[in-house]
Amino acid sequence: MALMITDECINCDVCEPECPNDAISMGEDYYVIAPEQCTECVGHFDTPQCVEICPVACIPVNPEHLESKETLWQKFQRLQAAQSDAAAAHGGV
């Protein structure tokens, strides 16, 4: 499952820095979550950090991107491997 941010978002800016996968960014009108990067914090935390901190509860599961915990774990592993490869390509920076 990937999460999504609804149009109830008030652009308070608290969710973006909490995302360990950098999946949250400012969209045209409000923040958005890139489903290919969202693991619901699997591999990092027990609960999605954006959901925990959102003051208006506008971050539900995205019904177009339903994934099992196992799939989310596999996505986490792929993202970590890609991040390691990118760091190695840039001399570990």
Phi, psi and omega in degrees: 000134170254155178266169176217158177250128182273173181289001174281354180303135180257012179054046182281349176073011182274336184282320186306310181289346180279343185282116181288346182255005183053038181274347184257132177213165179285127177268198180296316183243333181203173182296150179227160178241127176282111184299331180288346179251346184276123176245014186054030180069008174303133182094343180243310184221165179284334181225153178298122185292326179295321179294319181299322188263345184296121182283346182243008177051054182248027183235083177269177173292138178279113184295344178274354182224060179279126181222148177283167176300323178296316178296319178296321178296317178296321177296317177304314181297319178296316180297319179294319179295318179296321179294319178295318179296319179294319179295320180294323180293335180258025177071028178079011181279000000 
